[in-house]
Amino acid sequence: MNSAQTQEAKQAVREHVWALLEREDAAPEGVAGHIPDFAGADAAAQRLAEHPVWQAARVIKAVPDLAQLPVRARALQDGKQLYMASPKLASEKPFYLLAPEKLTVPPHEAAAHRTAAKVARPVDLDEMPPVDLIVCGSVAVNLEGVRLGKGAGYSDIEVALLQESGLIGPDTIIATTVHPLQILDEILPEADHDFRVDLIITSDETIECPSRPRQHSIIWKHLAPDAVAAIPALATRKRTSGQ
């Protein structure tokens, strides 16, 4: 399957899941094109917070999607350092740091992506400590840990940047919180640059996925020049690495 066929197959899966979630009232209308804000997101965040990996983590990197708002709020309530990506990674300093001890608004408010942009401290990769746990959103995921996002590719770039910067390693856990309908018992299309998740958390189930080696570096040939130019952290890394 070539790249175009892989993207087409991924989109077909996304469309199926978006329609299924709406039909079953498991997500609000108009969810297509987004990481679904699924029914049970609060309970999934609670279940994740009970996992030993969460309890041991001091630094968490989470996506800014609405579905993971309960996760981000819980991280701040639990006193964890929380990092979120800036919109489209388009800033010179591509991550926001939310430090619980410096919040000027309640955790649930601070964890909302629009508020985070106002109250968080922008940081570059060289200002970040090692990340203990990554929490991502998904449109679909299978029991092998293969996940599909909404198709923009930013989560894959974030993970690749953290990996290349030495901020995550092969043992860093990546978790996703989803509705049970988003878990598919089938082979999902996957590209070489896609990362897999280690934990799938729903409102009433925790699934541990088999481990698999991660890509250690950015696959530059998979990134269009305009995409690299639009993300300063990528453009700088490509320039300094001689790619």
Secondary structure as UniProt FT lines:
FT   HELIX           3..23
FT   TURN            24..25
FT   TURN            29..30
FT   TURN            32..33
FT   TURN            39..40
FT   HELIX           41..49
FT   HELIX           52..56
FT   STRAND          59..62
FT   HELIX           66..68
FT   HELIX           69..77
FT   TURN            78..79
FT   STRAND          81..85
FT   HELIX           87..89
FT   STRAND          95..98
FT   HELIX           100..102
FT   HELIX           107..110
FT   HELIX           113..119
FT   STRAND          121..123
FT   HELIX           125..127
FT   STRAND          133..136
FT   STRAND          140..142
FT   TURN            143..144
FT   STRAND          146..148
FT   HELIX           154..164
FT   TURN            165..166
FT   TURN            170..171
FT   STRAND          173..177
FT   HELIX           180..182
FT   STRAND          183..184
FT   TURN            192..193
FT   STRAND          199..201
FT   STRAND          206..208
FT   HELIX           220..222
FT   HELIX           225..229
FT   HELIX           232..241
//
